[in-house]
Amino acid sequence: MVYRAHEVEVTANNIANVTTDGFKRDRLTTTTFGDMLLSRLEANDNTSIGAVVRPPRIGIMNLGGPVGESEFIDFSPGAPRETGNPLDIYIQGSGFFEIETPNGIRYTRNGSFQLNADGEIVNLSGHFVLGTNGQPIRISSPAPISIRSDGEVTTDGIPQGKISLVEFNDLNVIEKEGYTYFRLKDPALPLPSDARESTMEQGRIESSNANAIDSLVRLITAQRAYEAAARAVDMFNQSLSQVSGEMGRLPG
């Protein structure tokens, strides 16, 4: 039941962000009791207590349902959407933009940008989009803005700066912060490197990779499974109460 409740929560959050640009859906994976038992028996992480070696705990069985679960972020790209906005940028590849926030540098796939009152490129939260020099990019000309595939920003052919695009060797080192921001799980982990395989496309934006129909089907399935488990628990409790009552009436 705990797993099903968590599955409903995760799926509902995915549905709520179907229209959030740059959003990455969450997924759950489960392990059955049998698979986890085999995995644990074959593992070499046994813990010793005195002279007795005890295998690690497996988990708690619950009505034959999943025993182990893990949540992970699905980083598959969302579909590109044409906007015509010269400051909307779609990332082709696995790269991330660097954004300066009050909590430090954060990473995002959401390329919906605009200019603030000072002519600096910011996202919709007003946070600076960083250039390759680690500084905000200021547009000094009112001329139309052009952004090349490598992030070079120009107006009338005059360079204004270069938008930073970075890549992680291992996406497992980052976690979500809010809806579309990502941060390092540990500040001691290595920073991302300059993108080598990712490019930028002006006038487009990455949609959420959460699919409404798929998520709705998953939500309905999870809710029904949760309700079935709840009914099973109720029947079990009723049986226990009945047995307890019968035992109470046995002659002493």
Secondary structure, 3 states (H helix, E strand, C coil): CHHHHHHHHHHHHHHHCCCCCCCCCEEEEEECHHHHHHHHHHCCCCEEECCEEECCCCCCCCCCCCCEEEEEECCCCCCEEECCCCCEEEEECCCEEEEEECCEEEEECCCEEEECCCCEEEECCCCEEEECCCCECECCCCCCEEECCCCEEEECCEEEEEECEEECCCHHHEEEECCCEEEECCCCCCCCEECCCCEEEECEEECCCCCHHHHHHHHHHHHHHHHHHHHHHHHHHHHHHHHHHHHHCCCC
